Structures are given as C-alpha cells and as structure tokens.
Amino acid sequence: MFNEQHAGPGWLRGVGLVAAGVTAAAGVVLVEAIARSWGTDAVALLLVSLVVLVGIVGLAALTGLINRISVRVCDKGVVGRLSPFRVFVIPVNEITAVHRSTVTVVEAGGIGYRLKPAVRYLLFTGGPAVTVETTQGRSYVIRSDNAEQMIAAIDELSSLTRSDRGNGHVPGAGSAAQR
C-alpha cells in the first residue's frame, strides 16, 4: 500500500565506521589477552568484556552503518523501522486519527526513534510529517516526504478493515473529518 525510506545522514555512517573500527581493534586486543590468560581467573572477565564490546559497540556500529528509516502501511498496520530494528507497529484498529503535520529535530529531541511520554517520533530530518493518534492516547509523528500518500494508504487500510469485519465500523478509527 505505502512504503517510504529515508537514508540517514552521512556523518552517522562515519560514526558507524569509527565504532566498527574501535570494535575490531579492541576485539583483537581482547582475543589476544584471552589467549594469553587462558586457564587463569582473568579469562572470565576478559570474555565478558569481549561480549559486551561486540554486543554494545558492535550494535552501535551496525546501526550507524545501516542508518535507514522505513515506514510501511500494510495489512499489519503502520510499521516503522530504524534499521536493523522494527521500532513500532500500529494496528489499524488502534488508530483514532491521522493528520498531516510538521516536525523539527528540536521538537523530537534528536534524530532516529525518539520517545517522549505521549509521543513517539521517527525522523532523520525535520519537515512534513504524519501524526497518527491511537486508542492508547499515544501519538506517533512520522517524518514523510509523501504525507498525503501515507494518509491515503492508512485511510484505504481502515476502509478494507471495516469491510472485512462486515459491520462498516472500525472500533476506535477516526472519521475522515479527524484526518
């Protein structure tokens, strides 16, 4: 129905490369230290350090290198991803309203997937966006260069869901006037 992707900023790839280099270099040093310490009490600490290094810094490196946001409207609802992670799925029956909006990086508190008490943001840059409000009182502000197309896809999905249920009504779905 709808699919949009945004590549992250180039500087984030640079951070990912540096993190990958640090992970590789520190990993070599730790493996060497483990080999020299095999059979001693220090080996457990070194193994834990290696796992933490590869797990945390390696994941940061991977995220920095891939850094892509994708938003899809499909039969599951609205799916947001910050590669390599799926960060949210909004089922269509939880959507109460959808409208066009504008978002800034400052308002969101940074780039990527940002969490505030009642609002979730998915963005790399400021600009046009779609705000999706849910039955749980949470709003999702999703940066989009194709806001009208995303809204139309969500409306289409809502109407398909209504016809699938056979009663002409999706609980919690907003009317066209709310959108």
C-alpha positions in Angstrom: 0.0 0.0 0.0 2.7 2.5 1.1 6.4 2.2 1.5 8.9 5.1 2.1 12.5 5.0 3.1 15.0 7.7 4.3 18.7 7.2 4.4 20.4 8.6 7.5 22.9 11.5 7.5 26.4 10.8 6.2 28.0 11.8 9.5 26.1 8.9 11.2 27.8 6.5 8.7 31.1 8.0 9.7 30.3 7.3 13.4 29.4 3.8 12.5 32.7 3.3 10.7 34.7 4.6 13.7 32.6 2.4 16.0 33.3 -0.6 13.8 37.0 0.1 13.7 37.1 0.5 17.5 35.2 -2.7 17.9 37.5 -4.6 15.6 40.7 -3.3 17.2 39.5 -3.8 20.7 38.2 -7.2 19.8 41.7 -8.2 18.5 43.3 -6.9 21.7 40.8 -8.8 23.9 41.1 -12.0 22.0 44.9 -11.8 22.3 44.6 -11.2 26.1 42.2 -14.1 26.4 44.6 -16.4 24.6 47.5 -15.3 26.9 45.3 -15.6 30.1 43.6 -18.9 29.3 43.4 -21.0 32.4 43.5 -18.1 34.8 40.8 -16.2 36.7 41.1 -13.2 34.4 39.7 -15.1 31.4 36.1 -14.8 32.6 36.4 -11.0 32.9 38.0 -10.8 29.5 35.3 -12.9 27.9 32.6 -10.8 29.4 34.4 -7.7 28.2 34.5 -9.1 24.7 30.8 -10.0 24.7 29.9 -6.5 25.9 32.2 -4.8 23.5 30.9 -6.7 20.5 27.3 -6.5 21.7 27.0 -2.9 22.5 29.6 -1.1 20.4 29.1 -3.5 17.5 25.4 -2.9 17.6 26.0 0.9 17.6 28.4 0.4 14.6 25.8 -1.6 12.7 23.1 0.9 13.4 25.4 3.8 12.3 26.4 2.0 9.1 22.9 0.9 8.0 21.0 4.0 9.3 17.9 3.8 7.3 14.3 4.6 8.3 11.5 2.9 6.6 7.7 3.3 7.0 5.3 0.9 5.6 1.5 0.8 5.6 0.4 -2.8 5.1 -2.1 -5.4 6.4 -0.3 -5.3 9.8 -1.0 -1.5 10.1 1.7 1.2 10.1 5.2 -0.3 10.6 8.1 1.9 11.4 11.7 0.6 11.3 15.1 2.1 12.2 17.3 -0.5 10.5 18.1 -3.0 11.7 15.2 -2.7 14.2 11.5 -2.7 13.9 10.5 0.1 16.4 6.8 0.1 16.2 3.7 -1.5 14.7 0.4 0.5 14.9 -2.5 -1.9 14.2 -5.2 -0.2 12.1 -7.9 -0.8 14.8 -5.9 1.3 17.3 -5.7 4.4 15.0 -8.2 7.1 16.1 -6.9 10.0 13.9 -4.4 10.7 11.2 -3.3 14.1 10.0 -0.6 16.0 8.2 1.9 17.8 10.5 5.3 19.3 10.5 8.1 18.2 12.8 11.5 19.6 13.8 14.5 17.7 15.1 14.5 20.0 18.2 10.8 19.2 18.9 11.6 15.5 18.7 14.7 15.8 20.8 17.1 14.4 18.2 17.1 12.0 15.3 16.1 8.4 14.9 13.3 6.9 17.1 12.6 9.3 19.9 10.5 8.6 22.9 8.5 11.1 24.9 5.8 10.3 27.4 2.8 10.5 25.0 4.6 11.0 21.6 6.9 8.8 19.6 9.0 10.3 16.7 10.6 8.6 13.8 12.8 11.0 11.8 16.3 11.9 10.5 15.4 15.5 9.5 12.7 18.0 10.1 9.9 18.6 7.6 6.5 17.4 6.6 5.2 14.5 8.7 2.1 12.4 9.5 0.8 12.2 13.0 -1.0 9.0 13.9 -3.1 9.1 17.1 -4.0 5.8 18.9 -6.6 4.5 21.2 -4.0 4.3 24.0 -3.5 8.1 23.9 -0.2 7.9 22.3 0.8 9.8 19.1 3.3 8.8 16.5 4.9 11.6 14.5 6.5 10.1 11.3 8.6 12.2 9.0 7.4 11.7 5.4 8.1 13.4 2.1 4.8 11.8 0.9 2.5 12.6 3.8 -0.7 12.7 1.7 0.0 9.3 0.2 0.7 7.8 3.6 -2.6 9.2 4.9 -4.4 7.9 1.9 -2.9 4.4 2.4 -4.0 4.4 6.1 -7.5 5.5 5.1 -7.6 2.7 2.5 -6.4 0.2 5.1 -9.1 1.4 7.5 -11.8 1.0 4.9 -10.6 -2.5 4.0 -10.6 -3.5 7.7 -14.1 -2.1 8.0 -15.4 -4.1 5.1 -13.6 -7.3 6.3 -15.5 -7.0 9.6 -18.7 -6.6 7.7 -20.2 -4.1 10.0 -19.0 -0.9 8.4 -17.2 0.3 11.5 -13.7 0.0 12.9 -13.7 0.5 16.6 -11.6 3.5 17.5 -11.0 4.6 13.9 -11.3 8.3 13.3 -13.6 9.8 10.8 -12.4 11.5 7.7 -13.1 14.8 9.4 -10.5 13.9 12.1 -7.9 13.1 9.4 
